[in-house]
């Protein structure tokens, strides 16, 4: 079995029309190892370092995980994240600050559903509200956030 393929036991068992326990037993008898790759930290760090040098320091852990798995190496996510923090401390700090908490505003409204944000109009179509040039919406506009 190709180690890069992630075939679920449940799907494979249903396709073969056998129980999951039977499939697990046969995998164990045949000596097929579906576990994680035993790789030293230095080797993993080198792979991560090379990838970050090529793609940039703002690349997140999801891309690094995909790169490592594409090479046929199965490693836990926490190992890859630890490797990123060892290899690229500056980039990790930059990514962490990039996702800083967004300041939220507090609103004072007289009742529930009195205020709707018009971020996108698609969600309003389900309610029968369509904003077209021929049909203006009844909108109250207030610059101040006061009751």
N, C-alpha and C positions, 0 to 999 in steps of 0.2 A: 504494500500500500504506500502510495506517495505521501511523505510526511507533510507536504504543503497542502494537501487536501484535508479539509475539515468536514468529514462526513459524520453526521450524528448517528449514534447507535440506534435511536428509535426509527429514523428514516430507513437506515440500511436493513434493520430487522424486518420492517414492514415490507420492503421491496423483495427481500429473500423469503418472506412468508414464514419466518421463524420467530420465536420469542426473543426478547432482549437478553434474557439470562443465558439462553443457548448461544447466542452470538458472542456474548462476553466470554463464555467458557471456551468457545472455539478460538477466539482471538488469543486467549491466554495459552491454550494448548499449542497453537502455532507459533507462539513466541513473538507475536506482533506487538511492538511497543508503541503505544499511542501517547506515552508520557512526554514530559518536557525534556528538551535537549539539555544535556549536561555540558555547560560551556563556562569556562572561567570568566571571572569578572573583567580581567584585562582584555580578553578577546572580544567580549561584548562591548566594552568601552571603546575599543578600536573601531568596531563596526559603527557604533553610534557616532563617534567622533568624525569618521569619514563622511557619514551621511549628513551631519550637521554642517560640515565644512562645504559640502557641495550644495546643499539646499538653503542654508542660512540659519541664523540663530533664533529666528522667530518661529521656526517649525515646531509644532506641538508634538506631544507624545503619541498621538494617534497616527501621525505620519511615520514616526520612527518605528512604532509597533508594526505597521504595515510593511515597512521596508525590511525589518528583521524577519518577519514571517515569509515574505516573498523569497528570501534567501534560503528558506526551508528550516529555519531555526525556530523551535517552539519554546518560548520563554514566558514566564508569568509577567503580567503588566507591571507589577511592583518592582521587579528586577530591572526592567527597561527604564522605569522612572528613576530608580536609584542610579542607574548608569548615566542618565541625562544629567542628574544633579551633580554627579562626580565629574563629568566631562565638561559641562557647559553651565557653570554657576551664573555667569553674567546673563546669558540668554534666558535662563530659568527665572531670574529676577525680573528681567524685562517682560516676560510673558505674564508673570504674576501681577505686575503693576498694570499691565494692559487690561486685565480683567478686574480692575478695582471696582468696588461697589459704586453703582450709579446712584447719585443723590436723587431721591424721590420727593415729589411735592405732595403736600397734604391738601385735600380738597374738602370743602364744606358744601354739602348739598342738602336740600330739604327732605329728600326721600330716596330710597333705593331706585336705581335706574334713571335718576334725574340727569345724570351726566354720562354721556357716551363719547369716547374718543373716536375721532374719525381718522384713524391711522390708515385703514384701507377700507374700501367700500364693498369688497366682496362679501364680508360677513353680514352685511345688511340685506343682501339680495334674498337670503332665506326668510327674512321678515317682510318681504314685499316692498322694501324701501330701495328705490333705484334713483340715483342722482343723475338726471339728464338735463341738458340745457332747457328743455321745454317744461320740466317739472321741478321747480325749486323746492328745496326742503325747508321745513319750518325750523329754523335754527336761531337760537338766541346766542349772541356772542357777547362775552364779557371779558375785558382785559384783566380785571382785578379778580383775585381769588378770595372774595369776601362773601359772607352769607347775605 
